[in-house]
Amino acid sequence: MEIGMLWFDSNQASSIADRVEAAATYYKEKYGRVATLCFVHPSTLAKPSKVGNMQIRPMDTVLPNHFWLGVKPEPSTDEASPAKI
């Protein structure tokens, strides 16, 4: 994922799932697409998980209490298919 929305939520009283769902709802309202991937700081989540259809993955470069949401990139078929002349 190269482009996404960075969401800050420091409400420790809410679960990670609730915080990701709130960010995903805002993402859909703002961009008109459903986010399918979310990166979080490893202190927030130690191993990959899922909330609904969204994959949540730890990433060292994401700050604590931040959620980086976006759309999981589709595998490129350009390299696998022969060039058209």
C-alpha positions as CSV (number, residue, x, y, z in Angstrom):
1,M,0.0,0.0,0.0
2,E,1.5,3.3,-1.1
3,I,-1.4,5.7,-0.4
4,G,-3.7,5.6,2.6
5,M,-5.4,7.6,5.4
6,L,-3.6,8.1,8.7
7,W,-6.0,8.0,11.6
8,F,-5.2,8.9,15.2
9,D,-7.1,7.4,18.1
10,S,-5.7,7.3,21.6
11,N,-8.8,6.1,23.3
12,Q,-7.4,3.1,25.3
13,A,-10.9,2.3,26.7
14,S,-12.0,1.1,23.2
15,S,-10.8,-2.2,21.7
16,I,-8.5,-2.2,18.7
17,A,-11.4,-3.6,16.7
18,D,-13.7,-0.7,17.7
19,R,-11.0,1.8,16.8
20,V,-10.2,0.3,13.5
21,E,-14.0,0.1,12.6
22,A,-14.4,3.8,13.5
23,A,-11.5,4.7,11.2
24,A,-12.8,2.4,8.4
25,T,-16.3,4.0,8.6
26,Y,-14.7,7.5,8.2
27,Y,-12.5,6.2,5.4
28,K,-15.6,4.9,3.5
29,E,-17.5,8.1,4.0
30,K,-14.6,10.3,2.9
31,Y,-13.3,8.3,-0.1
32,G,-16.3,6.2,-1.1
33,R,-14.3,2.9,-0.9
34,V,-14.0,0.2,1.7
35,A,-10.6,0.0,3.3
36,T,-9.1,-3.5,3.2
37,L,-5.8,-3.0,4.9
38,C,-4.7,-1.3,8.1
39,F,-1.2,-0.9,9.5
40,V,-0.7,-0.3,13.2
41,H,2.3,0.0,15.5
42,P,3.6,-3.3,16.9
43,S,2.8,-2.3,20.4
44,T,-0.9,-2.0,19.4
45,L,-1.0,-5.4,17.7
46,A,1.9,-7.9,17.8
47,K,0.7,-10.2,15.0
48,P,-1.5,-9.9,11.9
49,S,-5.2,-10.0,12.5
50,K,-8.6,-9.3,10.8
51,V,-11.5,-7.1,11.6
52,G,-14.4,-8.0,9.3
53,N,-12.8,-8.0,5.8
54,M,-9.9,-5.8,6.8
55,Q,-6.4,-7.2,7.4
56,I,-4.6,-5.5,10.3
57,R,-0.8,-5.8,10.2
58,P,1.9,-4.4,12.5
59,M,4.4,-2.0,11.0
60,D,7.4,-0.4,12.8
61,T,7.1,2.9,11.0
62,V,3.5,3.6,12.1
63,L,3.4,5.6,15.3
64,P,1.6,4.3,18.4
65,N,-2.2,5.1,18.5
66,H,-2.1,5.7,14.7
67,F,-3.9,3.6,12.1
68,W,-2.9,3.7,8.4
69,L,-5.8,2.5,6.3
70,G,-6.1,1.9,2.6
71,V,-6.9,-0.6,-0.1
72,K,-4.7,-3.7,-0.4
73,P,-2.9,-3.6,-3.8
74,E,-4.0,-6.1,-6.3
75,P,-1.3,-8.3,-7.8
76,S,0.0,-6.9,-11.0
77,T,-0.9,-9.0,-14.1
78,D,1.2,-6.8,-16.5
79,E,4.4,-8.6,-15.7
80,A,2.9,-12.0,-16.0
81,S,1.2,-11.5,-19.3
82,P,3.1,-11.3,-22.6
83,A,3.6,-7.9,-24.2
84,K,1.2,-7.0,-26.9
85,I,2.6,-5.7,-30.1
